[in-house]
Amino acid sequence: MPRARHLPPHLPQTAFLLVIGLVGAGLAEALGLPLPFLLGPLLATAPVAIFASARLPRGYSFPTDVRVPFIALIGAVIGAQVTPELVASLHDLLPSLAAIVAFVFLAQGLNYVLFRYIGGYDAPTAFYSGAPGGLIESIAMGEASGADQPTLIAQQFLRIIFVITLVPMGLSLWLGYPVGSAGGLSFNTVPVTPVMYPQAAVILGLGLVAGRALRLPAWQLTGALLVSAGFALLGAPLALPNWMVLLAQLVVGTSLGMRFAGLKLRTLRRSLWLSLVSITLMLALGAALAALLVAPTEQPFKTLFITFAPGGVNEMALVALSLEANPAFVTLHHIFRIIITVLLLGVVSKRVFKVD
């Protein structure tokens, strides 16, 4: 008798969470929130993770195999924005890249003082909680250095979630219209044709393999970004229907919301107000540096401000795409921010916390 074929593990639960995320996206769009297909699912699934995670299978986490292809899709869309003109202007990026280095060191220092002396965290927890980038790396190095894991995880995820929530909302108020899909913006610069679907499959496949093999920062996104950029520079830029980008936002937003699973309310309460203070300090620092760079870089303030906002690469790339704010320029600087942050964490881990 043939064996019954089973569905992949936890597929029904994951599908149900995506439905909850879709409902959240619809409500967010009806309310005119920025990036409704990213923030709506996040806000809809976070309460499920905090209050109802016991109803999910033991040890459940949002499947990586579901999330990764959609992150690569975002990278491919960004890579299509790379033009010969952008490449020719790389030598003009030295002022903004130098400012990113200054931002990382200043933000790390301010956050350490905040978490150590106001939040009362021990030194390792304060240091790694204050990292303005390198989510996975900061958590891994923090664990090896003896940092309190629930607190560190909460602070790092709240950093990303607050940035991708507050920055689009603030920009929407400043610009006078909602950013993201609620604003009706298109992510394409060229028409969509049937040949682009197999082209997208090739780009995603090559990008994921290359990103992992080369150990690129944020490899799920950057591998496909580089491959897609290569196609664009060769005269074959990728274009995909907007519904695919919105679907990517839905998946990423739902998976971010589920990161709060198992978090205790006491830890969450303290982490919330400390994170709000930290984000305010970092955004103020980023705004000051952005204002200084408008003239030398000839970039709009909104583009530079997004460049310094310390959210996740994937999420800030979506914000840049939604605002048509030179997403390739923004993504390049966020990747550089992560590299500098991880290098700083590595040096301090070895020399201060004596991690091998």
MOVEN-V103643 format. One record per residue. N is the residue number from 0. PHI is phi in degrees with one decimal (* if undefined). PSI is psi in whole degrees, 0 to 359 (* if undefined). D_CENTER is the distance of its C-alpha to the mean C-alpha in whole Angstrom. Layout:
# MOVEN-V103643
n/phi/psi/d_center
N/PHI/PSI/D_CENTER
N/PHI/PSI/D_CENTER
This chain:
# MOVEN-V103643
n/phi/psi/d_center
0/*/125/48
1/-65.2/144/45
2/-72.3/143/42
3/-68.0/141/39
4/-85.1/131/36
5/-104.5/151/33
6/-70.4/156/30
7/-55.5/152/27
8/-56.1/133/26
9/65.0/17/25
10/-63.0/317/24
11/-60.9/318/26
12/-65.3/320/24
13/-65.9/318/21
14/-62.6/320/22
15/-63.6/318/23
16/-63.6/322/20
17/-67.1/326/19
18/-65.1/316/22
19/-59.4/318/21
20/-62.2/321/18
21/-65.8/320/19
22/-62.4/317/22
23/-61.5/322/19
24/-64.8/318/18
25/-63.1/318/22
26/-65.8/318/22
27/-63.7/321/19
28/-68.6/321/20
29/-64.0/327/24
30/-84.2/355/23
31/75.8/24/22
32/-71.8/151/18
33/-69.9/152/15
34/41.4/57/13
35/-61.3/329/15
36/-81.4/354/14
37/-104.9/308/11
38/-73.8/323/12
39/-58.4/307/15
40/-60.7/321/15
41/-60.6/311/13
42/-69.0/332/16
43/-78.6/325/18
44/-93.6/340/17
45/-58.8/316/16
46/-62.1/325/20
47/-61.2/316/21
48/-64.7/320/19
49/-77.5/316/21
50/-103.3/341/24
51/-128.9/20/25
52/-65.9/336/23
53/-65.7/338/27
54/-82.4/350/28
55/-87.1/162/25
56/-56.4/147/27
57/-56.0/129/27
58/75.3/14/24
59/-64.8/138/22
60/-141.4/154/18
61/-59.9/129/16
62/-60.8/128/17
63/-61.5/323/15
64/-64.6/337/17
65/-83.1/318/16
66/-74.1/317/13
67/-59.5/314/13
68/-60.4/328/15
69/-76.5/328/13
70/-64.8/319/10
71/-62.6/324/12
72/-61.2/317/14
73/-60.6/317/11
74/-60.4/320/11
75/-64.9/320/15
76/-66.4/321/15
77/-66.4/316/13
78/-58.2/330/16
79/-67.1/344/19
80/-83.6/352/18
81/-73.6/124/19
82/-120.3/161/23
83/-56.3/329/26
84/-65.7/320/26
85/-65.4/316/22
86/-62.0/319/24
87/-66.1/340/27
88/-97.1/7/25
89/-59.1/326/23
90/-66.3/344/26
91/-85.4/0/25
92/-88.3/355/22
93/-56.2/316/24
94/-61.0/317/24
95/-72.5/325/20
96/-67.8/321/19
97/-63.9/323/22
98/-67.1/328/20
99/-63.4/318/17
100/-60.3/314/19
101/-60.4/318/21
102/-60.3/314/18
103/-60.0/312/17
104/-67.6/318/20
105/-68.1/316/21
106/-64.2/318/18
107/-61.1/318/18
108/-66.4/314/22
109/-61.2/317/22
110/-66.2/322/19
111/-62.1/314/22
112/-60.0/316/25
113/-61.1/307/23
114/-73.2/328/22
115/-79.8/313/26
116/-101.6/338/28
117/-102.3/317/27
118/-77.9/338/25
119/77.5/20/28
120/-74.8/155/25
121/-69.2/166/27
122/-59.0/310/26
123/-61.6/317/24
124/-63.8/318/22
125/-64.2/317/22
126/-66.7/311/21
127/-76.9/333/18
128/-66.4/331/17
129/-87.6/2/16
130/-63.7/125/14
131/-85.5/36/12
132/165.0/177/10
133/66.8/56/10
134/-51.9/302/9
135/-65.9/317/12
136/-65.0/318/14
137/-65.4/322/15
138/-68.2/317/16
139/-66.4/313/18
140/-67.8/324/20
141/-63.1/319/20
142/-61.2/316/22
143/-66.8/335/24
144/-92.8/0/25
145/91.4/16/26
146/-69.3/153/23
147/-71.5/115/23
148/-65.7/311/21
149/-57.7/318/20
150/-66.1/314/20
151/-61.6/314/17
152/-62.5/317/15
153/-61.2/314/15
154/-64.4/319/15
155/-69.8/320/12
156/-72.6/325/10
157/-65.5/325/12
158/-55.2/310/10
159/-67.3/315/7
160/-66.8/318/9
161/-65.9/320/11
162/-64.5/313/9
163/-75.3/348/8
164/-90.8/311/11
165/-77.7/323/13
166/-64.5/309/12
167/-61.2/322/13
168/-64.0/315/16
169/-62.8/317/17
170/-66.7/325/17
171/-63.0/317/19
172/-65.5/320/22
173/-68.8/316/22
174/-80.2/337/22
175/89.6/10/24
176/-152.4/154/23
177/-70.2/136/20
178/-89.1/163/17
179/89.5/198/15
180/-65.8/336/17
181/-65.8/339/19
182/-88.6/356/20
183/76.0/23/22
184/-81.1/151/20
185/-98.5/145/20
186/-93.7/358/18
187/-100.8/145/20
188/-110.1/348/23
189/-135.0/160/25
190/-66.5/149/27
191/-81.2/130/26
192/-125.9/159/29
193/-57.5/327/30
194/-66.7/343/29
195/-74.9/342/26
196/-70.4/310/25
197/-64.4/328/26
198/-61.4/318/25
199/-63.0/319/21
200/-61.9/318/23
201/-64.2/315/24
202/-63.5/316/21
203/-65.3/316/18
204/-62.1/308/21
205/-63.2/320/22
206/-64.2/316/18
207/-66.7/319/17
208/-65.8/312/20
209/-66.7/318/20
210/-60.3/318/17
211/-73.5/318/18
212/-64.8/322/21
213/-87.7/357/20
214/54.3/47/18
215/-70.2/148/15
216/-63.7/139/12
217/49.2/52/9
218/-59.3/329/12
219/-60.9/328/11
220/-95.5/315/10
221/-72.2/330/12
222/-62.4/309/15
223/-65.1/326/15
224/-60.3/313/14
225/-66.6/319/17
226/-65.7/316/20
227/-63.3/321/19
228/-62.9/322/20
229/-61.6/316/23
230/-60.6/317/24
231/-63.7/318/23
232/-69.8/337/25
233/-86.9/3/28
234/94.5/15/28
235/-129.2/65/27
236/-66.6/145/23
237/-83.4/142/22
238/-137.9/136/22
239/-131.6/155/21
240/-63.0/149/22
241/-60.5/331/19
242/-61.6/332/20
243/-70.7/321/18
244/-68.3/322/15
245/-65.8/323/15
246/-63.7/321/16
247/-62.0/319/12
248/-62.6/319/11
249/-59.4/313/13
250/-66.2/313/13
251/-64.3/317/9
252/-63.5/318/10
253/-63.8/317/13
254/-66.2/325/12
255/-66.2/317/9
256/-59.9/324/13
257/-75.8/353/15
258/-67.0/345/13
259/-85.6/4/16
260/-58.3/132/19
261/81.5/0/22
262/-76.4/131/20
263/-78.4/144/24
264/-62.9/325/24
265/-63.5/316/26
266/-65.6/320/23
267/-64.0/318/21
268/-60.6/312/23
269/-66.4/319/23
270/-65.1/327/19
271/-62.2/309/19
272/-73.0/326/21
273/-65.3/321/20
274/-66.2/321/16
275/-61.6/318/18
276/-64.6/316/20
277/-60.3/314/17
278/-64.7/320/15
279/-60.2/316/18
280/-62.7/315/19
281/-69.0/321/16
282/-68.1/323/16
283/-64.7/318/19
284/-62.9/316/19
285/-64.1/321/17
286/-64.6/320/19
287/-64.1/315/22
288/-66.3/321/21
289/-61.5/317/20
290/-62.5/323/23
291/-69.6/335/25
292/-95.7/353/23
293/-57.0/312/24
294/-69.3/308/27
295/-67.6/332/27
296/-96.6/342/24
297/59.1/30/25
298/-103.4/147/22
299/-62.8/153/21
300/-59.0/320/20
301/-62.4/322/18
302/-65.4/314/16
303/-66.6/322/17
304/-62.9/316/15
305/-63.2/326/12
306/-59.7/325/12
307/-94.5/348/13
308/-66.7/120/10
309/-83.0/58/9
310/-95.5/187/5
311/-71.8/151/2
312/-57.7/313/4
313/-60.6/314/4
314/-71.2/318/3
315/-69.7/331/5
316/-63.3/320/7
317/-65.3/320/8
318/-61.4/315/9
319/-63.5/318/11
320/-60.2/317/13
321/-65.7/327/14
322/-90.8/359/16
323/51.9/43/17
324/-104.0/61/16
325/45.8/67/16
326/-59.8/328/13
327/-66.2/318/14
328/-60.8/313/15
329/-63.2/313/12
330/-64.0/319/10
331/-56.5/316/13
332/-70.4/326/13
333/-68.8/323/9
334/-64.0/318/11
335/-63.3/320/14
336/-59.0/317/12
337/-66.1/318/11
338/-60.2/312/15
339/-63.4/318/16
340/-62.8/314/15
341/-64.8/321/16
342/-62.0/317/19
343/-62.7/315/20
344/-60.3/319/19
345/-63.6/317/21
346/-64.4/314/24
347/-66.6/322/24
348/-59.1/318/24
349/-78.0/318/27
350/-90.1/332/29
351/-103.3/310/29
352/-95.5/0/28
353/56.6/43/30
354/-89.7/130/27
355/-75.1/*/28
